[in-house]
Amino acid sequence: MNTDEQHTRPMERDRSSHPVRDGRRRSRFVRPGAAVAAVAVLLLLVHTFVAEPFRIPSGSMGNTLEAGDRVLVNKLAYRFGNLPARGDVVVFDGTGSFDREPSRGADYVKRVVGVGGDRVRCCDERGRIEVNGEPVDETYLHPGDRPSAVPFDIAVPEGRLWVMGDHRSRSSDSRDHLGSPGGGTVPVDRVIGRADWIVWPAGRWTSLRGRDG
């Protein structure tokens, strides 16, 4: 932004309508400091309750998401009674599921493969993951990856999710925590939000909605 003084113009004011107190005119315009504070509060509210950018730290979700991508996470996606759905890409707090020690808690991004009440297993005779006995056409998988090299068969408890990375050969996900509390599943109330957009780098700007295979 150009801040050179020669490119700025003083704001014209209607002096006739300003109330006078103690011989001094009071401006009816918002003071710059108050405006900055209001904007800061608004941005904080949006960041806390509406949307938040996250940086992708690894290639476990490739090719959908690459290390260094910035995604915009919709924090309102699962408010007001809405729940994560199969195929959603979610960001969640791994405390108590992927991270047993609260002090080591971290945020993860994975794809929802099974929701509460689902039976998820690997694999059928064609090597595909099945959900409730139906094979899943996982078109989002990283080229050359198998759906899973690790066999599993789990009933997802209500209120929890079975999540996996799209780059299965490089993803540490629910399969790696089968012996943990919840059998590798993630509590829904630990989900921060749904990753809806890649916003950086500019050449990768795209919506993640509708890319659930």
FIKOLZA-1660 file (N, C-alpha, C; in steps of 0.1 Angstrom, whole numbers, plus 5000, padded with zeros to 4 digits):
% residues 213
   i   px   py   pz ch aa at
   1 5009 4988 5000  A  M  N
   1 5000 5000 5000  A  M CA
   1 5009 5012 5000  A  M  C
   2 5006 5022 4991  A  N  N
   2 5014 5034 4990  A  N CA
   2 5010 5044 5001  A  N  C
   3 5019 5047 5010  A  T  N
   3 5016 5056 5021  A  T CA
   3 5022 5070 5020  A  T  C
   4 5027 5073 5008  A  D  N
   4 5034 5086 5006  A  D CA
   4 5024 5097 5008  A  D  C
   5 5028 5108 5015  A  E  N
   5 5019 5118 5019  A  E CA
   5 5012 5125 5007  A  E  C
   6 5020 5126 4996  A  Q  N
   6 5014 5133 4984  A  Q CA
   6 5002 5126 4978  A  Q  C
   7 5000 5113 4982  A  H  N
   7 4989 5106 4976  A  H CA
   7 4977 5105 4986  A  H  C
   8 4978 5112 4997  A  T  N
   8 4967 5112 5007  A  T CA
   8 4960 5126 5006  A  T  C
   9 4947 5125 5009  A  R  N
   9 4939 5138 5009  A  R CA
   9 4932 5139 5023  A  R  C
  10 4932 5151 5029  A  P  N
  10 4925 5152 5042  A  P CA
  10 4910 5150 5040  A  P  C
  11 4904 5143 5050  A  M  N
  11 4890 5141 5050  A  M CA
  11 4882 5154 5053  A  M  C
  12 4873 5157 5044  A  E  N
  12 4865 5169 5046  A  E CA
  12 4854 5167 5057  A  E  C
  13 4852 5176 5066  A  R  N
  13 4843 5174 5076  A  R CA
  13 4832 5185 5076  A  R  C
  14 4820 5182 5080  A  D  N
  14 4810 5192 5081  A  D CA
  14 4811 5198 5095  A  D  C
  15 4818 5210 5095  A  R  N
  15 4820 5216 5108  A  R CA
  15 4808 5222 5114  A  R  C
  16 4798 5225 5106  A  S  N
  16 4786 5232 5112  A  S CA
  16 4778 5223 5121  A  S  C
  17 4779 5210 5120  A  S  N
  17 4770 5201 5127  A  S CA
  17 4777 5195 5139  A  S  C
  18 4790 5198 5142  A  H  N
  18 4797 5192 5153  A  H CA
  18 4793 5199 5166  A  H  C
  19 4789 5191 5176  A  P  N
  19 4786 5197 5189  A  P CA
  19 4799 5203 5195  A  P  C
  20 4797 5214 5203  A  V  N
  20 4808 5221 5209  A  V CA
  20 4807 5219 5224  A  V  C
  21 4818 5215 5230  A  R  N
  21 4819 5214 5245  A  R CA
  21 4832 5220 5249  A  R  C
  22 4831 5228 5259  A  D  N
  22 4843 5235 5265  A  D CA
  22 4850 5242 5254  A  D  C
  23 4843 5248 5244  A  G  N
  23 4849 5256 5234  A  G CA
  23 4856 5248 5223  A  G  C
  24 4855 5234 5224  A  R  N
  24 4862 5226 5214  A  R CA
  24 4852 5218 5206  A  R  C
  25 4854 5217 5193  A  R  N
  25 4845 5209 5185  A  R CA
  25 4849 5194 5186  A  R  C
  26 4838 5185 5186  A  R  N
  26 4841 5171 5187  A  R CA
  26 4837 5165 5174  A  R  C
  27 4847 5157 5169  A  S  N
  27 4844 5150 5156  A  S CA
  27 4834 5139 5158  A  S  C
  28 4825 5138 5148  A  R  N
  28 4816 5127 5148  A  R CA
  28 4821 5114 5141  A  R  C
  29 4833 5115 5136  A  F  N
  29 4839 5104 5129  A  F CA
  29 4846 5094 5140  A  F  C
  30 4846 5081 5136  A  V  N
  30 4853 5072 5145  A  V CA
  30 4868 5074 5145  A  V  C
  31 4873 5074 5157  A  R  N
  31 4888 5076 5158  A  R CA
  31 4895 5064 5152  A  R  C
  32 4906 5066 5146  A  P  N
  32 4914 5055 5139  A  P CA
  32 4917 5044 5148  A  P  C
  33 4921 5047 5161  A  G  N
  33 4924 5036 5171  A  G CA
  33 4912 5027 5173  A  G  C
  34 4900 5033 5174  A  A  N
  34 4888 5025 5177  A  A CA
  34 4885 5017 5165  A  A  C
  35 4887 5022 5153  A  A  N
  35 4884 5014 5141  A  A CA
  35 4893 5002 5140  A  A  C
  36 4906 5004 5143  A  V  N
  36 4916 4993 5142  A  V CA
  36 4912 4983 5153  A  V  C
  37 4908 4987 5165  A  A  N
  37 4904 4977 5175  A  A CA
  37 4892 4969 5171  A  A  C
  38 4882 4976 5164  A  A  N
  38 4870 4969 5160  A  A CA
  38 4873 4959 5149  A  A  C
  39 4882 4962 5140  A  V  N
  39 4886 4953 5130  A  V CA
  39 4894 4941 5136  A  V  C
  40 4902 4944 5146  A  A  N
  40 4910 4933 5152  A  A CA
  40 4901 4923 5160  A  A  C
  41 4890 4929 5166  A  V  N
  41 4881 4920 5173  A  V CA
  41 4873 4912 5163  A  V  C
  42 4869 4918 5152  A  L  N
  42 4862 4911 5142  A  L CA
  42 4870 4899 5136  A  L  C
  43 4883 4902 5133  A  L  N
  43 4891 4891 5128  A  L CA
  43 4893 4880 5138  A  L  C
  44 4895 4884 5151  A  L  N
  44 4896 4874 5161  A  L CA
  44 4884 4865 5162  A  L  C
  45 4872 4871 5161  A  L  N
  45 4860 4863 5161  A  L CA
  45 4859 4854 5150  A  L  C
  46 4862 4859 5138  A  V  N
  46 4862 4850 5126  A  V CA
  46 4872 4839 5127  A  V  C
  47 4884 4842 5132  A  H  N
  47 4894 4832 5134  A  H CA
  47 4890 4821 5144  A  H  C
  48 4883 4825 5154  A  T  N
  48 4879 4816 5165  A  T CA
  48 4867 4808 5162  A  T  C
  49 4857 4814 5155  A  F  N
  49 4844 4807 5154  A  F CA
  49 4840 4804 5140  A  F  C
  50 4846 4810 5130  A  V  N
  50 4841 4808 5116  A  V CA
  50 4851 4801 5107  A  V  C
  51 4863 4806 5105  A  A  N
  51 4872 4800 5096  A  A CA
  51 4887 4803 5100  A  A  C
  52 4895 4793 5098  A  E  N
  52 4909 4795 5102  A  E CA
  52 4919 4788 5092  A  E  C
  53 4929 4794 5088  A  P  N
  53 4939 4788 5079  A  P CA
  53 4948 4778 5086  A  P  C
  54 4951 4767 5080  A  F  N
  54 4960 4757 5085  A  F CA
  54 4971 4754 5075  A  F  C
  55 4983 4752 5079  A  R  N
  55 4994 4748 5070  A  R CA
  55 4995 4733 5070  A  R  C
  56 4996 4726 5059  A  I  N
  56 4997 4712 5058  A  I CA
  56 5012 4708 5060  A  I  C
  57 5015 4700 5070  A  P  N
  57 5029 4698 5074  A  P CA
  57 5036 4687 5067  A  P  C
  58 5028 4678 5060  A  S  N
  58 5034 4666 5054  A  S CA
  58 5027 4662 5042  A  S  C
  59 5031 4651 5035  A  G  N
  59 5025 4647 5023  A  G CA
  59 5015 4635 5025  A  G  C
  60 5010 4633 5037  A  S  N
  60 5001 4622 5040  A  S CA
  60 4988 4623 5033  A  S  C
  61 4984 4635 5028  A  M  N
  61 4972 4637 5021  A  M CA
  61 4974 4639 5006  A  M  C
  62 4986 4636 5001  A  G  N
  62 4988 4638 4987  A  G CA
  62 4980 4628 4978  A  G  C
  63 4977 4631 4966  A  N  N
  63 4979 4644 4960  A  N CA
  63 4969 4655 4963  A  N  C
  64 4959 4651 4971  A  T  N
  64 4949 4661 4974  A  T CA
  64 4955 4674 4980  A  T  C
  65 4963 4671 4990  A  L  N
  65 4970 4682 4997  A  L CA
  65 4985 4679 4998  A  L  C
  66 4993 4689 4995  A  E  N
  66 5007 4687 4995  A  E CA
  66 5013 4695 5007  A  E  C
  67 5025 4691 5011  A  A  N
  67 5032 4697 5022  A  A CA
  67 5034 4712 5018  A  A  C
  68 5030 4721 5027  A  G  N
  68 5032 4735 5025  A  G CA
  68 5019 4742 5020  A  G  C
  69 5009 4734 5016  A  D  N
  69 4996 4740 5012  A  D CA
  69 4990 4747 5025  A  D  C
  70 4983 4757 5022  A  R  N
  70 4974 4764 5032  A  R CA
  70 4960 4761 5029  A  R  C
  71 4953 4755 5039  A  V  N
  71 4939 4753 5037  A  V CA
  71 4930 4761 5046  A  V  C
  72 4918 4765 5041  A  L  N
  72 4909 4773 5050  A  L CA
  72 4899 4763 5056  A  L  C
  73 4899 4762 5069  A  V  N
  73 4891 4753 5076  A  V CA
  73 4878 4760 5081  A  V  C
  74 4867 4754 5077  A  N  N
  74 4853 4759 5080  A  N CA
  74 4849 4754 5094  A  N  C
  75 4850 4763 5104  A  K  N
  75 4846 4759 5117  A  K CA
  75 4832 4758 5120  A  K  C
  76 4823 4763 5111  A  L  N
  76 4809 4763 5113  A  L CA
  76 4803 4750 5106  A  L  C
  77 4811 4742 5099  A  A  N
  77 4806 4731 5091  A  A CA
  77 4798 4721 5100  A  A  C
  78 4803 4719 5112  A  Y  N
  78 4797 4709 5121  A  Y CA
  78 4790 4715 5133  A  Y  C
  79 4786 4727 5132  A  R  N
  79 4778 4733 5142  A  R CA
  79 4763 4731 5139  A  R  C
  80 4755 4734 5148  A  F  N
  80 4741 4734 5146  A  F CA
  80 4736 4721 5142  A  F  C
  81 4741 4710 5148  A  G  N
  81 4736 4697 5146  A  G CA
  81 4742 4689 5134  A  G  C
  82 4751 4696 5126  A  N  N
  82 4757 4689 5114  A  N CA
  82 4769 4680 5119  A  N  C
  83 4771 4669 5113  A  L  N
  83 4781 4660 5116  A  L CA
  83 4790 4657 5105  A  L  C
  84 4803 4653 5107  A  P  N
  84 4812 4650 5096  A  P CA
  84 4806 4638 5088  A  P  C
  85 4808 4639 5075  A  A  N
  85 4803 4628 5066  A  A CA
  85 4815 4621 5059  A  A  C
  86 4812 4609 5055  A  R  N
  86 4823 4601 5047  A  R CA
  86 4827 4610 5036  A  R  C
  87 4840 4610 5034  A  G  N
  87 4846 4618 5023  A  G CA
  87 4851 4632 5027  A  G  C
  88 4846 4637 5038  A  D  N
  88 4850 4650 5043  A  D CA
  88 4865 4650 5046  A  D  C
  89 4872 4661 5043  A  V  N
  89 4886 4663 5048  A  V CA
  89 4885 4671 5060  A  V  C
  90 4889 4666 5072  A  V  N
  90 4888 4673 5084  A  V CA
  90 4901 4676 5091  A  V  C
  91 4901 4686 5099  A  V  N
  91 4912 4689 5108  A  V CA
  91 4907 4686 5122  A  V  C
  92 4915 4679 5130  A  F  N
  92 4911 4675 5143  A  F CA
  92 4923 4676 5153  A  F  C
  93 4920 4677 5166  A  D  N
  93 4929 4676 5176  A  D CA
  93 4931 4661 5180  A  D  C
  94 4944 4657 5179  A  G  N
  94 4946 4643 5181  A  G CA
  94 4948 4639 5196  A  G  C
  95 4946 4648 5205  A  T  N
  95 4947 4645 5219  A  T CA
  95 4937 4634 5223  A  T  C
  96 4942 4623 5230  A  G  N
  96 4934 4612 5234  A  G CA
  96 4931 4602 5224  A  G  C
  97 4935 4604 5211  A  S  N
  97 4933 4594 5201  A  S CA
  97 4946 4591 5194  A  S  C
  98 4951 4600 5187  A  F  N
  98 4964 4599 5180  A  F CA
  98 4976 4602 5189  A  F  C
  99 4973 4611 5199  A  D  N
  99 4983 4615 5209  A  D CA
  99 4978 4611 5223  A  D  C
 100 4984 4602 5229  A  R  N
 100 4980 4598 5243  A  R CA
 100 4983 4608 5253  A  R  C
 101 4994 4615 5252  A  E  N
 101 4998 4625 5262  A  E CA
 101 4993 4639 5258  A  E  C
 102 4985 4645 5266  A  P  N
 102 4980 4658 5263  A  P CA
 102 4991 4668 5259  A  P  C
 103 5002 4667 5265  A  S  N
 103 5013 4677 5263  A  S CA
 103 5019 4676 5249  A  S  C
 104 5016 4664 5242  A  R  N
 104 5021 4662 5229  A  R CA
 104 5010 4664 5218  A  R  C
 105 4998 4669 5222  A  G  N
 105 4987 4670 5213  A  G CA
 105 4990 4679 5201  A  G  C
 106 4985 4675 5190  A  A  N
 106 4987 4682 5177  A  A CA
 106 4975 4681 5169  A  A  C
 107 4974 4690 5159  A  D  N
 107 4963 4689 5149  A  D CA
 107 4967 4681 5137  A  D  C
 108 4957 4674 5132  A  Y  N
 108 4959 4665 5120  A  Y CA
 108 4949 4668 5110  A  Y  C
 109 4952 4665 5097  A  V  N
 109 4943 4666 5086  A  V CA
 109 4942 4652 5080  A  V  C
 110 4930 4647 5079  A  K  N
 110 4927 4633 5073  A  K CA
 110 4914 4634 5066  A  K  C
 111 4911 4623 5059  A  R  N
 111 4898 4621 5053  A  R CA
 111 4889 4611 5061  A  R  C
 112 4877 4615 5063  A  V  N
 112 4867 4606 5070  A  V CA
 112 4863 4595 5060  A  V  C
 113 4866 4582 5065  A  V  N
 113 4863 4570 5058  A  V CA
 113 4850 4564 5064  A  V  C
 114 4849 4564 5077  A  G  N
 114 4838 4558 5084  A  G CA
 114 4833 4567 5095  A  G  C
 115 4820 4567 5097  A  V  N
 115 4814 4575 5108  A  V CA
 115 4807 4565 5118  A  V  C
 116 4802 4571 5129  A  G  N
 116 4796 4563 5140  A  G CA
 116 4786 4553 5134  A  G  C
 117 4787 4540 5138  A  G  N
 117 4778 4530 5133  A  G CA
 117 4782 4522 5121  A  G  C
 118 4793 4527 5114  A  D  N
 118 4798 4520 5102  A  D CA
 118 4807 4509 5106  A  D  C
 119 4807 4499 5098  A  R  N
 119 4817 4488 5098  A  R CA
 119 4827 4491 5087  A  R  C
 120 4840 4493 5090  A  V  N
 120 4850 4496 5080  A  V CA
 120 4860 4484 5080  A  V  C
 121 4862 4478 5068  A  R  N
 121 4872 4467 5068  A  R CA
 121 4880 4468 5055  A  R  C
 122 4892 4462 5056  A  C  N
 122 4901 4461 5045  A  C CA
 122 4906 4446 5044  A  C  C
 123 4905 4440 5033  A  C  N
 123 4900 4446 5021  A  C CA
 123 4891 4435 5014  A  C  C
 124 4884 4438 5004  A  D  N
 124 4877 4428 4996  A  D CA
 124 4886 4421 4987  A  D  C
 125 4880 4412 4978  A  E  N
 125 4889 4404 4969  A  E CA
 125 4896 4412 4959  A  E  C
 126 4891 4425 4957  A  R  N
 126 4898 4433 4947  A  R CA
 126 4907 4444 4954  A  R  C
 127 4909 4442 4967  A  G  N
 127 4918 4451 4974  A  G CA
 127 4912 4464 4978  A  G  C
 128 4898 4465 4978  A  R  N
 128 4892 4478 4981  A  R CA
 128 4887 4478 4995  A  R  C
 129 4886 4490 5001  A  I  N
 129 4880 4491 5015  A  I CA
 129 4865 4490 5013  A  I  C
 130 4859 4484 5023  A  E  N
 130 4845 4482 5023  A  E CA
 130 4839 4490 5035  A  E  C
 131 4828 4497 5033  A  V  N
 131 4821 4503 5044  A  V CA
 131 4807 4498 5044  A  V  C
 132 4803 4491 5055  A  N  N
 132 4790 4484 5056  A  N CA
 132 4788 4474 5044  A  N  C
 133 4798 4468 5041  A  G  N
 133 4797 4457 5030  A  G CA
 133 4798 4462 5016  A  G  C
 134 4799 4475 5014  A  E  N
 134 4800 4481 5001  A  E CA
 134 4814 4486 4998  A  E  C
 135 4820 4483 4986  A  P  N
 135 4833 4488 4983  A  P CA
 135 4833 4503 4981  A  P  C
 136 4844 4510 4985  A  V  N
 136 4845 4524 4983  A  V CA
 136 4854 4527 4971  A  V  C
 137 4849 4535 4962  A  D  N
 137 4857 4539 4950  A  D CA
 137 4865 4551 4954  A  D  C
 138 4877 4549 4958  A  E  N
 138 4885 4560 4964  A  E CA
 138 4894 4566 4953  A  E  C
 139 4887 4575 4944  A  T  N
 139 4894 4581 4933  A  T CA
 139 4904 4591 4938  A  T  C
 140 4904 4595 4950  A  Y  N
 140 4913 4605 4956  A  Y CA
 140 4926 4600 4960  A  Y  C
 141 4928 4586 4960  A  L  N
 141 4940 4580 4965  A  L CA
 141 4952 4585 4956  A  L  C
 142 4964 4586 4963  A  H  N
 142 4976 4590 4956  A  H CA
 142 4979 4579 4946  A  H  C
 143 4983 4583 4933  A  P  N
 143 4985 4574 4923  A  P CA
 143 4995 4563 4927  A  P  C
 144 4992 4551 4924  A  G  N
 144 5001 4539 4928  A  G CA
 144 4998 4534 4941  A  G  C
 145 4991 4541 4950  A  D  N
 145 4988 4536 4963  A  D CA
 145 4977 4525 4964  A  D  C
 146 4979 4515 4972  A  R  N
 146 4968 4506 4975  A  R CA
 146 4959 4512 4986  A  R  C
 147 4946 4508 4987  A  P  N
 147 4938 4514 4997  A  P CA
 147 4943 4511 5011  A  P  C
 148 4950 4500 5013  A  S  N
 148 4957 4498 5026  A  S CA
 148 4965 4485 5025  A  S  C
 149 4977 4485 5030  A  A  N
 149 4986 4474 5031  A  A CA
 149 4983 4467 5044  A  A  C
 150 4976 4473 5053  A  V  N
 150 4973 4468 5067  A  V CA
 150 4958 4463 5067  A  V  C
 151 4956 4450 5070  A  P  N
 151 4942 4446 5071  A  P CA
 151 4936 4451 5084  A  P  C
 152 4923 4454 5083  A  F  N
 152 4916 4458 5096  A  F CA
 152 4901 4456 5094  A  F  C
 153 4894 4455 5105  A  D  N
 153 4880 4453 5105  A  D CA
 153 4875 4459 5118  A  D  C
 154 4868 4470 5117  A  I  N
 154 4864 4478 5129  A  I CA
 154 4850 4483 5128  A  I  C
 155 4843 4482 5139  A  A  N
 155 4830 4489 5140  A  A CA
 155 4832 4502 5147  A  A  C
 156 4829 4513 5140  A  V  N
 156 4831 4526 5145  A  V CA
 156 4821 4530 5155  A  V  C
 157 4825 4533 5167  A  P  N
 157 4816 4537 5178  A  P CA
 157 4808 4550 5174  A  P  C
 158 4796 4551 5180  A  E  N
 158 4789 4563 5178  A  E CA
 158 4797 4575 5183  A  E  C
 159 4796 4586 5176  A  G  N
 159 4803 4598 5181  A  G CA
 159 4818 4598 5178  A  G  C
 160 4822 4589 5169  A  R  N
 160 4836 4588 5166  A  R CA
 160 4838 4586 5151  A  R  C
 161 4850 4588 5145  A  L  N
 161 4853 4587 5131  A  L CA
 161 4865 4578 5129  A  L  C
 162 4865 4571 5117  A  W  N
 162 4876 4564 5112  A  W CA
 162 4882 4573 5101  A  W  C
 163 4895 4577 5103  A  V  N
 163 4901 4586 5093  A  V CA
 163 4913 4581 5087  A  V  C
 164 4916 4584 5075  A  M  N
 164 4928 4579 5068  A  M CA
 164 4933 4590 5059  A  M  C
 165 4946 4590 5056  A  G  N
 165 4952 4599 5046  A  G CA
 165 4951 4594 5032  A  G  C
 166 4951 4603 5023  A  D  N
 166 4949 4599 5008  A  D CA
 166 4962 4593 5003  A  D  C
 167 4973 4596 5009  A  H  N
 167 4986 4590 5005  A  H CA
 167 4988 4578 5015  A  H  C
 168 4982 4567 5012  A  R  N
 168 4981 4556 5022  A  R CA
 168 4994 4551 5026  A  R  C
 169 5004 4550 5017  A  S  N
 169 5017 4545 5020  A  S CA
 169 5026 4554 5028  A  S  C
 170 5021 4567 5030  A  R  N
 170 5029 4576 5038  A  R CA
 170 5021 4582 5049  A  R  C
 171 5009 4577 5052  A  S  N
 171 5000 4583 5062  A  S CA
 171 5000 4575 5075  A  S  C
 172 5002 4581 5086  A  S  N
 172 5000 4576 5099  A  S CA
 172 4985 4580 5103  A  S  C
 173 4976 4570 5103  A  D  N
 173 4962 4574 5105  A  D CA
 173 4956 4564 5115  A  D  C
 174 4943 4562 5113  A  S  N
 174 4935 4553 5123  A  S CA
 174 4941 4539 5123  A  S  C
 175 4947 4535 5112  A  R  N
 175 4952 4521 5111  A  R CA
 175 4964 4519 5121  A  R  C
 176 4971 4530 5124  A  D  N
 176 4983 4529 5132  A  D CA
 176 4980 4530 5147  A  D  C
 177 4967 4532 5150  A  H  N
 177 4963 4534 5164  A  H CA
 177 4952 4524 5168  A  H  C
 178 4952 4513 5162  A  L  N
 178 4942 4502 5164  A  L CA
 178 4942 4498 5179  A  L  C
 179 4954 4499 5185  A  G  N
 179 4956 4495 5199  A  G CA
 179 4954 4506 5209  A  G  C
 180 4951 4518 5204  A  S  N
 180 4949 4529 5213  A  S CA
 180 4934 4530 5217  A  S  C
 181 4931 4538 5228  A  P  N
 181 4917 4540 5232  A  P CA
 181 4909 4544 5220  A  P  C
 182 4897 4537 5218  A  G  N
 182 4889 4541 5207  A  G CA
 182 4892 4533 5195  A  G  C
 183 4902 4524 5195  A  G  N
 183 4906 4516 5184  A  G CA
 183 4910 4523 5172  A  G  C
 184 4916 4535 5174  A  G  N
 184 4921 4543 5162  A  G CA
 184 4911 4553 5157  A  G  C
 185 4899 4553 5163  A  T  N
 185 4889 4563 5159  A  T CA
 185 4891 4576 5167  A  T  C
 186 4885 4587 5161  A  V  N
 186 4887 4600 5166  A  V CA
 186 4873 4606 5171  A  V  C
 187 4873 4611 5183  A  P  N
 187 4860 4617 5187  A  P CA
 187 4855 4629 5179  A  P  C
 188 4843 4629 5176  A  V  N
 188 4837 4640 5167  A  V CA
 188 4839 4653 5174  A  V  C
 189 4839 4653 5187  A  D  N
 189 4840 4666 5194  A  D CA
 189 4855 4672 5194  A  D  C
 190 4864 4664 5189  A  R  N
 190 4878 4668 5187  A  R CA
 190 4880 4674 5173  A  R  C
 191 4870 4674 5164  A  V  N
 191 4871 4679 5151  A  V CA
 191 4870 4694 5152  A  V  C
 192 4880 4701 5146  A  I  N
 192 4881 4715 5146  A  I CA
 192 4872 4721 5135  A  I  C
 193 4872 4714 5123  A  G  N
 193 4864 4719 5112  A  G CA
 193 4867 4711 5100  A  G  C
 194 4861 4715 5089  A  R  N
 194 4862 4709 5076  A  R CA
 194 4871 4717 5067  A  R  C
 195 4881 4711 5061  A  A  N
 195 4889 4718 5051  A  A CA
 195 4882 4720 5038  A  A  C
 196 4878 4732 5035  A  D  N
 196 4870 4734 5023  A  D CA
 196 4877 4740 5011  A  D  C
 197 4889 4747 5014  A  W  N
 197 4896 4753 5003  A  W CA
 197 4911 4752 5005  A  W  C
 198 4918 4750 4993  A  I  N
 198 4932 4753 4993  A  I CA
 198 4934 4768 4989  A  I  C
 199 4940 4776 4998  A  V  N
 199 4941 4790 4995  A  V CA
 199 4955 4794 4992  A  V  C
 200 4965 4786 4994  A  W  N
 200 4979 4789 4990  A  W CA
 200 4986 4776 4988  A  W  C
 201 4996 4776 4978  A  P  N
 201 4999 4787 4969  A  P CA
 201 4988 4790 4959  A  P  C
 202 4990 4802 4953  A  A  N
 202 4979 4807 4944  A  A CA
 202 4976 4797 4933  A  A  C
 203 4986 4790 4928  A  G  N
 203 4984 4781 4917  A  G CA
 203 4976 4769 4920  A  G  C
 204 4974 4766 4933  A  R  N
 204 4967 4754 4938  A  R CA
 204 4953 4758 4944  A  R  C
 205 4949 4771 4943  A  W  N
 205 4936 4775 4948  A  W CA
 205 4925 4767 4942  A  W  C
 206 4918 4760 4951  A  T  N
 206 4907 4751 4946  A  T CA
 206 4898 4748 4958  A  T  C
 207 4886 4744 4955  A  S  N
 207 4877 4739 4965  A  S CA
 207 4879 4724 4967  A  S  C
 208 4878 4720 4980  A  L  N
 208 4879 4705 4983  A  L CA
 208 4866 4699 4984  A  L  C
 209 4855 4706 4983  A  R  N
 209 4842 4701 4983  A  R CA
 209 4839 4693 4970  A  R  C
 210 4832 4682 4971  A  G  N
 210 4829 4674 4959  A  G CA
 210 4840 4666 4954  A  G  C
 211 4852 4666 4961  A  R  N
 211 4863 4657 4957  A  R CA
 211 4864 4645 4967  A  R  C
 212 4853 4639 4970  A  D  N
 212 4853 4628 4979  A  D CA
 212 4852 4615 4973  A  D  C
 213 4854 4614 4960  A  G  N
 213 4854 4601 4953  A  G CA
 213 4840 4596 4951  A  G  C
% end
